[in-house]
Amino acid sequence: MLLYRDSLFRLHHQTHGHPERPERLEAIDRMLQQAPYADRFHVGECRDATGDELARAHSRSYIHRVAATHGVPHTRFDSDTTANEHSYAAARRAAGSAIAAVDAILDGPDRRAFVLSRPPGHHAEAAHAAGFCFFNNAAIAAEHALARGLRRVCILDWDVHHGNGSMHSFYDRPDVLYASVHEYPHFPGTGRFGDIGHGAGEGYTISCPLPAGCADADYLHVLRNLVYPVAHEFNPDLVIVSAGYDAHRRDPLASMKLSTAAYEVFAVLDCELADSRAGGRLLYLLEGGYDTSALAEGVDASLRVLTGSTAAGTPGRDTVAEADTDDTAKVDTSVQDVARRLIELYKPYWPGLEAFS
C-alpha cells in the first residue's frame, strides 16, 4: 500500500493549547518508526491541489479567503478554527495528497493508500471553514475520482463527529454514498435521524446518530446491520474512509468508549467492502483523534490490516477477538432501538436491508 506524509503538515498551528496540533502526527511518526510492517508500504508523493481541483468542492471566493492567510501569523475563521502563515499551504497539500492517492490507486499496482495529513477536512463546507478544517479532503478526493471516470464513490466516516461538510457536498446526488456513524447530539449538530439526502440523492446519505457512551459492540452492531450492507449494495468503484480516531475511550473531545481493537475491525470491514465491490480500491484520510497515544494506537491498528500484517477476517490477537463480536446482548438497548429505526428508514431505498429487519 501507499503512505502519504509530508513535513509541511506539521507547520500548521492553531491557537496555543489547541487539540488539533502537530504533536498528533509526531506521535504517529514515532509509532511508524517501530512498526513491524514498515517494509509493506511505499511512500506516496504528496502534491498541492490546484485551484480548479479545490473548486470542485469549494467556492472560488472561499478558496481566495483561505489563500489570503498565507504568510499571515494568525487568522481566525471561527471560535475553533484558526490559521497561521503555513495553514493554507498545508491544507492545499493535504487536499492534493488525497487527489494524488486517488490517481495512484487508479493507475498503479497499489490499491490501498493512507494519507496522514493535517489539517483534517470533513467539517469544511463549500464556503466556510469549520471544526478545525479548511478544505474537505474527502469531498475533493471523491470529486476527482468521479472526474476520472468512476461512477460511484462511497465515503465512510467513523470520526466521532459528523462530517457536515462531506454530507452537504453530496446531499442531493446519487453518485456518492456518504455514511457516518457519530455521537449525537454533539458537534457540529448535523447528522440527525432523518438526514437521508434530498431529491436525486434521497437515500444516499446514511446518518447514524448514536448516544454518548457507545462501545465496540454498539458500533459494530450498527455498522454490520446497516452501514456496510448498504455500502455493499451501493457497489462503489472506490471506498474513501474519513478515518477519525476520536471515538476512542481516551479521547478528550467526545464521550464514546471504543477500544483500539475496534479500529482494526473497522479496517477489516473496509477491506472486505473494497475487495468485494471496488476492485480493492481503498483510501484512508486522517481526520480526528486528539489523545495522541490513542491516535497512534488507532492508526497502527488500521495499518496492521491495510498492510496485511493482520489477515482480514482472521482475528489474531485477543484484543481483536474482544472487539469483533456479534453478541447482541452486549449492545445497549438504546442502540438496538436506533438500529431498528434506521433500518426501517432506509429499507425503501436499500431492499437488502430486509434481511436485518
C-alpha positions in Angstrom: 0.0 0.0 0.0 0.9 3.7 -0.2 1.5 6.0 2.7 1.5 9.8 2.3 3.4 12.0 4.7 4.9 15.5 4.4 6.7 17.7 6.9 4.6 20.7 5.8 1.6 19.2 7.7 3.4 19.9 10.9 3.9 23.6 10.2 0.2 24.3 10.5 -0.6 25.6 14.0 -3.8 26.9 15.6 -4.1 28.7 18.9 -1.9 27.7 21.9 -3.2 24.5 23.5 -5.5 23.7 20.6 -6.2 19.9 20.4 -5.6 19.8 16.6 -1.8 20.2 16.9 1.4 19.0 15.2 2.0 16.5 18.0 -0.7 14.3 16.6 1.5 13.5 13.6 4.6 13.3 15.7 3.0 10.5 17.7 2.1 8.6 14.6 5.7 9.1 13.2 7.1 7.6 16.4 4.8 4.6 16.1 5.7 4.1 12.5 9.5 4.0 13.4 8.8 0.9 15.4 6.1 -0.7 13.2 6.9 -4.3 12.1 5.1 -3.7 8.8 7.2 -0.7 7.7 8.5 -2.6 4.7 5.0 -3.3 3.5 4.2 0.2 2.3 5.5 2.5 -0.3 5.9 6.3 0.2 3.5 8.2 -1.9 4.4 11.6 -3.4 2.4 14.5 -1.9 1.5 17.4 -4.0 -0.6 20.6 -3.9 -4.1 20.8 -5.1 -4.8 23.2 -7.9 -7.4 25.9 -7.7 -9.6 24.1 -10.1 -9.3 20.9 -8.1 -10.3 22.8 -4.9 -13.2 24.4 -6.7 -14.8 21.1 -7.3 -15.9 21.2 -3.6 -15.4 24.9 -2.6 -16.4 28.3 -3.9 -13.7 30.4 -5.5 -14.3 33.3 -3.1 -13.7 31.0 -0.1 -10.6 29.5 -1.7 -9.2 33.0 -2.1 -10.1 33.8 1.5 -8.1 30.8 2.8 -5.2 31.6 0.4 -5.1 35.2 1.8 -3.9 33.7 5.1 -0.6 32.6 3.5 2.2 34.3 5.3 -0.1 35.9 7.9 0.7 34.8 11.5 -2.8 34.5 12.8 -6.3 34.5 11.1 -9.4 33.4 12.9 -12.2 31.8 10.9 -14.4 30.8 13.8 -14.1 30.0 17.5 -12.5 26.6 16.8 -10.6 27.2 13.6 -7.6 29.5 13.1 -4.8 29.6 10.6 -1.2 30.6 10.8 1.2 31.5 8.0 1.5 27.9 6.8 -2.1 26.7 7.1 -3.1 27.4 3.6 -0.1 25.6 2.2 -0.7 22.6 4.5 -4.4 22.4 3.7 -3.7 22.7 0.0 -1.1 19.9 0.2 -3.5 17.7 2.2 -6.1 18.0 -0.4 -3.6 17.5 -3.2 -2.2 14.4 -1.5 -5.7 12.9 -1.3 -6.0 13.5 -5.1 -2.6 12.0 -5.7 -3.6 9.0 -3.7 -6.7 8.6 -5.9 -4.6 8.8 -9.0 -2.1 6.2 -7.7 -4.9 3.8 -6.7 -6.5 4.1 -10.1 -3.3 4.0 -12.2 -0.8 1.9 -10.3 -0.4 -1.5 -8.7 -1.2 -0.3 -5.2 -4.9 -0.4 -4.4 -4.8 0.9 -0.8 -3.4 4.2 0.5 -3.5 6.2 3.8 -2.9 10.0 3.7 -1.6 11.1 7.1 -2.2 14.8 6.8 -3.5 17.7 8.7 -5.5 19.9 8.9 -8.4 17.5 8.7 -11.2 18.1 6.3 -14.7 16.6 6.8 -16.2 19.7 8.5 -15.2 22.1 5.8 -18.2 23.4 3.9 -18.2 24.8 0.4 -17.9 28.4 1.5 -16.5 28.3 5.0 -14.1 26.7 7.4 -15.4 24.7 10.4 -14.3 22.3 13.1 -10.5 22.7 12.6 -11.0 22.1 8.8 -10.3 24.3 5.8 -10.6 22.1 2.6 -12.7 19.0 2.5 -10.2 16.3 1.6 -12.7 13.5 1.3 -15.1 15.5 -0.9 -12.3 16.7 -3.1 -10.9 13.2 -3.5 -14.4 11.9 -4.4 -14.9 14.6 -7.0 -11.6 13.8 -8.5 -12.4 10.1 -8.7 -15.6 10.9 -10.5 -13.8 13.3 -12.8 -11.5 10.4 -13.7 -14.5 8.4 -14.9 -15.6 6.4 -11.8 -19.4 6.1 -11.5 -19.9 5.6 -7.8 -17.8 6.6 -4.7 -18.6 5.6 -1.1 -17.4 7.8 1.8 -17.4 6.0 5.1 -17.0 8.3 8.1 -16.4 6.9 11.6 -14.9 10.0 13.1 -16.8 10.7 16.3 -18.1 14.0 14.9 -20.5 14.1 12.0 -18.9 15.3 8.7 -21.3 18.1 7.9 -19.2 19.4 5.0 -18.9 15.9 3.4 -22.7 15.3 3.8 -23.6 18.7 2.3 -21.3 18.2 -0.6 -23.3 15.3 -1.9 -26.7 15.6 -0.2 -28.7 15.8 -3.5 -26.6 13.4 -5.5 -26.7 9.6 -6.1 -23.2 9.1 -7.3 -21.6 9.4 -3.8 -22.9 7.4 -0.8 -22.0 9.2 2.4 -22.3 7.2 5.6 -21.5 8.5 9.0 -21.6 6.9 12.5 -21.2 9.6 15.1 -22.0 10.8 18.6 -25.2 12.8 18.7 -26.1 15.4 20.0 -22.5 16.6 19.7 -20.5 19.0 17.5 -21.5 20.0 14.8 -25.1 19.2 15.5 -25.8 17.7 12.0 -26.3 14.1 11.1 -29.6 13.8 12.7 -32.1 10.9 12.3 -33.8 11.6 9.1 -30.9 13.3 7.3 -31.2 10.9 4.4 -30.4 13.1 1.3 -32.6 15.2 -1.0 -34.0 14.9 -4.5 -31.9 12.5 -6.6 -29.7 11.9 -3.5 -32.5 10.8 -1.3 -31.4 7.6 0.5 -27.7 8.1 -0.3 -26.9 9.9 2.9 -26.7 7.4 5.8 -26.8 9.3 9.1 -26.3 7.1 12.2 -26.6 9.3 15.3 -25.6 7.3 18.4 -25.8 8.3 22.1 -22.8 9.1 24.2 -21.0 6.2 25.8 -21.2 3.7 22.9 -18.6 0.9 23.0 -17.3 -1.6 20.4 -20.3 -3.8 20.3 -22.6 -0.9 19.8 -20.7 0.5 16.9 -20.3 -2.9 15.2 -24.0 -3.6 15.6 -24.9 -0.5 13.6 -22.0 -1.0 11.1 -22.7 -4.6 10.3 -26.5 -4.3 10.2 -26.9 -1.0 8.4 -23.8 0.8 7.1 -21.8 -2.0 5.4 -24.9 -3.8 3.9 -25.9 -0.5 2.3 -22.4 0.2 1.1 -22.1 -3.3 -0.4 -25.5 -2.8 -2.2 -24.3 0.6 -3.5 -21.5 -1.3 -5.2 -18.9 1.5 -5.2 -15.9 1.9 -7.6 -13.8 3.4 -4.8 -14.1 3.5 -1.0 -12.9 6.5 0.9 -12.7 6.4 4.7 -12.7 9.6 6.8 -10.6 7.9 9.5 -11.1 9.8 12.7 -9.9 8.1 15.9 -11.7 10.4 18.4 -14.4 7.8 19.4 -11.6 6.2 21.4 -12.4 5.9 25.1 -9.4 8.1 26.0 -10.2 10.9 23.6 -10.8 14.2 25.4 -13.3 15.8 22.9 -16.0 13.2 22.9 -17.7 10.6 25.1 -17.6 7.3 23.2 -15.9 4.2 24.5 -14.2 2.5 21.6 -11.2 0.3 22.2 -8.1 0.4 20.0 -9.1 -3.0 18.7 -12.3 -1.6 17.2 -10.3 0.2 14.6 -8.7 -3.0 13.5 -12.1 -4.5 13.0 -13.3 -1.4 11.1 -10.4 -1.8 8.7 -11.3 -5.5 8.2 -14.8 -4.4 7.2 -13.4 -1.6 5.0 -11.1 -4.0 3.2 -13.9 -6.6 2.7 -16.0 -3.9 1.1 -13.3 -2.6 -1.1 -12.1 -6.0 -2.2 -15.5 -7.4 -2.9 -17.1 -4.3 -4.6 -14.4 -1.8 -5.6 -11.6 -3.9 -7.0 -9.6 -3.3 -3.8 -9.6 0.5 -4.2 -9.5 1.9 -0.7 -8.3 5.3 0.5 -7.9 6.3 4.2 -7.8 10.0 5.0 -6.8 11.1 8.5 -9.5 13.1 10.4 -9.7 13.5 14.1 -8.1 11.9 17.2 -6.9 14.1 20.0 -5.3 11.9 22.6 -2.0 11.4 20.8 -1.2 8.0 22.2 -4.7 6.7 21.4 -4.4 8.2 17.9 -1.1 6.4 17.2 -2.5 3.2 18.5 -5.6 3.5 16.3 -3.6 4.3 13.2 -1.4 1.3 14.0 -4.5 -0.9 14.3 -5.7 0.2 10.9 -2.4 -0.2 9.2 -1.9 -3.7 10.6 -4.9 -4.7 8.5 -4.3 -2.4 5.5 -0.8 -3.8 5.1 -1.9 -7.4 5.5 0.0 -7.8 8.8 -3.2 -8.9 10.4 -5.2 -11.1 8.0 -8.6 -9.6 7.2 -11.3 -11.6 8.8 -8.8 -13.6 11.0 -8.5 -12.0 14.4 -5.1 -13.0 15.5 -4.9 -11.2 18.8 -7.0 -11.2 21.9 -7.7 -7.5 21.6 -9.2 -8.1 18.1 -11.3 -11.0 19.4 -12.6 -8.8 22.1 -13.9 -6.2 19.7 -15.0 -8.5 16.9 -18.3 -9.7 18.3 -21.9 -10.0 17.1 -23.2 -10.7 20.6 -26.4 -8.6 20.7 -26.5 -9.0 24.4 -23.5 -6.6 24.6 -25.3 -3.9 22.6 -27.0 -1.2 24.6 -30.8 -1.4 24.2 -30.9 2.3 23.1 -28.5 1.4 20.3 -30.6 -1.6 19.3 -33.6 0.7 19.0 -31.6 3.3 16.9 -30.5 0.5 14.6 -34.1 -0.8 14.2 -35.4 2.6 13.4 -32.6 3.3 10.9 -33.1 0.0 9.1 -36.8 0.8 8.7 -36.0 4.3 7.5 -33.6 3.1 4.8 -35.3 -0.1 3.7 -37.3 1.6 1.0 -34.0 2.7 -0.6 -31.9 -0.4 0.0 -34.0 -3.6 -0.2 -31.1 -5.7 1.0 -31.8 -4.4 4.5 -34.9 -6.6 4.7 -32.6 -9.4 6.0 -31.7 -7.2 9.0 -35.3 -6.3 10.0 
